[in-house]
């Protein structure tokens, strides 16, 4: 009987924690990181402050828990567990990974709120978010670096520049959606920009073929 009670108690706690995390996401979407408050979260979740403190330790602890438990990062695990396919085209794999990251960011406004805050000045919440992001991505980055092709200058340029562009476009889509006449907050506009991303990879593949003398 005690074992059953423990299972029931744990299930209730997990359900309450999920409700608090849901409330945290809702409040953050409404207020942004800078105006995030404990009172708003507990009111939205319909729980007491002592309960939130008991489960998460603090509002910063809640930020960390959210980053660890929710799909906050589009690039959590873009590399297969055994590394990149050595027989595959690296640029094809990079293109698919970055397009997937872009779509993830576009549909996860809470992640974008933290990314936007990092650009305007780090506070304790965005610092906690950054720390969790680094922890989550560490194993993925290690797997990625096993593939020596990532160290090639042309591939590093693609990764750095296109990834930065993807993050910027996702931020623009939420906060200032008009960009060169393209409406980033519409499916049509977003598809156009992602088409440009694919076009960059098409050009990179063609350039690589020319250098190898295949054309």
C-alpha positions in Angstrom: 0.0 0.0 0.0 2.9 2.4 0.8 4.4 1.7 -2.6 1.1 2.6 -4.3 0.8 5.8 -2.3 4.3 6.8 -3.3 3.5 6.2 -7.0 0.3 8.2 -6.7 2.1 11.0 -4.9 4.9 11.1 -7.5 2.4 11.1 -10.3 0.6 14.1 -8.7 3.8 16.0 -8.2 4.9 15.4 -11.8 1.5 16.6 -13.1 1.8 19.7 -10.9 5.3 20.4 -12.1 4.1 20.1 -15.7 1.3 22.6 -14.9 3.8 25.0 -13.5 6.0 24.7 -16.5 3.0 25.3 -18.8 2.2 28.4 -16.8 5.8 29.6 -17.0 5.7 29.3 -20.8 2.4 31.2 -21.0 3.5 34.0 -18.7 6.9 34.3 -20.5 5.1 34.5 -23.9 3.0 37.4 -22.5 5.5 39.4 -20.6 9.0 38.5 -21.9 12.0 37.6 -19.9 12.6 41.0 -18.4 9.2 41.2 -16.8 9.0 37.6 -15.7 7.6 37.4 -12.1 7.0 34.6 -9.6 3.6 36.0 -8.7 2.4 35.7 -12.3 3.6 32.1 -12.7 2.0 30.9 -9.5 -1.3 32.7 -10.3 -1.4 31.2 -13.8 -0.6 27.7 -12.5 -2.9 28.0 -9.5 -0.3 26.9 -7.0 1.2 28.5 -3.9 4.7 30.1 -3.8 6.0 27.6 -1.2 5.0 24.8 -3.5 6.9 26.3 -6.4 9.9 26.9 -4.2 9.7 23.3 -2.9 9.6 21.8 -6.4 12.0 24.2 -8.3 14.0 26.1 -5.6 13.5 29.5 -7.2 12.3 31.2 -10.4 15.8 30.7 -11.7 15.5 27.0 -10.9 12.2 26.9 -12.8 14.0 28.4 -15.9 16.6 25.7 -15.6 14.0 22.9 -15.3 12.1 24.3 -18.3 15.3 24.3 -20.4 16.1 20.7 -19.4 12.6 19.2 -19.7 11.0 21.0 -22.6 12.1 21.0 -26.3 13.6 24.5 -25.9 16.5 24.1 -28.4 16.1 23.3 -32.1 19.7 22.1 -32.1 19.6 19.8 -29.1 20.6 16.7 -31.0 20.9 17.3 -34.8 23.7 14.7 -35.0 22.8 11.0 -35.0 24.2 9.1 -31.9 26.9 7.5 -34.0 28.0 10.8 -35.6 27.6 12.0 -39.1 27.1 9.5 -41.9 30.6 9.3 -43.4 29.1 8.3 -46.7 26.6 11.1 -46.8 27.0 14.6 -48.2 27.8 16.9 -45.2 26.2 19.9 -46.8 23.0 18.0 -47.3 22.9 17.0 -43.7 23.8 20.6 -42.5 21.0 22.0 -44.7 18.4 19.7 -43.2 19.6 20.3 -39.7 19.5 24.1 -40.1 16.1 24.1 -41.7 14.8 22.0 -38.9 16.4 24.3 -36.3 14.8 27.3 -38.1 11.3 25.8 -38.0 11.8 24.8 -34.4 12.7 28.3 -33.4 9.8 29.8 -35.4 7.3 27.7 -33.4 8.9 28.1 -30.0 8.4 31.7 -29.0 9.6 31.1 -25.4 13.0 30.1 -26.7 13.1 33.3 -28.9 12.3 35.4 -25.8 15.5 34.2 -24.1 17.5 34.6 -27.3 16.3 38.1 -27.7 17.2 38.9 -24.1 20.7 37.7 -24.6 21.1 40.4 -27.3 19.9 43.2 -25.0 21.8 42.3 -21.8 22.1 39.1 -19.8 20.1 38.9 -16.5 19.8 36.0 -14.1 17.1 34.3 -16.1 18.8 34.5 -19.5 22.1 33.5 -17.8 20.4 30.3 -16.5 18.9 29.7 -19.9 22.4 30.0 -21.6 23.9 27.7 -19.1 21.3 25.0 -19.6 21.6 25.4 -23.4 25.4 24.8 -23.2 24.9 21.7 -21.1 22.3 20.3 -23.4 24.3 20.9 -26.5 27.7 19.8 -25.3 27.3 16.1 -26.2 25.9 17.0 -29.6 28.8 19.3 -30.4 31.3 16.7 -29.3 29.7 14.2 -31.7 29.6 16.8 -34.5 33.3 17.5 -34.1 34.2 13.9 -34.6 33.6 14.5 -38.3 36.7 16.2 -39.6 34.7 17.7 -42.4 33.3 20.2 -39.9 36.8 21.7 -39.6 37.0 22.5 -43.2 36.8 26.3 -43.7 34.0 26.3 -46.2 31.8 24.1 -43.9 32.6 26.2 -40.9 31.5 29.3 -42.8 28.3 27.7 -43.7 27.5 26.6 -40.2 28.4 29.9 -38.6 26.8 32.3 -41.1 23.7 30.4 -41.9 23.0 29.4 -38.3 23.3 33.1 -37.3 21.0 34.1 -40.1 18.4 31.5 -39.1 18.3 32.7 -35.5 18.1 36.3 -36.7 15.2 35.6 -39.1 13.3 33.7 -36.3 13.8 36.7 -34.0 12.6 39.1 -36.7 9.6 36.9 -37.4 8.4 37.4 -33.8 9.5 41.0 -33.0 9.8 42.8 -36.4 8.4 40.5 -39.1 8.9 42.7 -42.1 12.3 42.2 -43.8 13.2 43.4 -47.3 9.5 43.4 -48.0 9.1 39.8 -46.9 6.5 39.1 -44.2 8.4 36.6 -41.9 5.3 36.0 -39.8 3.5 34.4 -42.7 4.0 30.9 -44.1 4.6 32.3 -47.5 7.3 34.7 -46.3 9.0 32.2 -44.1 9.0 29.6 -46.9 10.7 32.2 -49.2 13.5 32.8 -46.7 14.0 29.1 -46.1 14.2 28.7 -49.8 17.0 31.2 -49.8 18.8 29.1 -47.1 18.5 26.0 -49.3 19.8 28.1 -52.3 22.9 29.0 -50.3 23.6 25.3 -49.8 22.9 24.6 -53.5 25.5 27.2 -54.4 28.0 25.7 -51.9 27.5 22.2 -53.3 28.0 23.5 -56.9 31.2 25.4 -55.8 32.6 22.3 -54.2 31.9 20.2 -57.3 33.7 22.9 -59.4 36.7 22.8 -57.1 36.8 19.0 -57.4 36.7 19.3 -61.2 33.4 17.5 -61.5 32.0 20.3 -63.7 
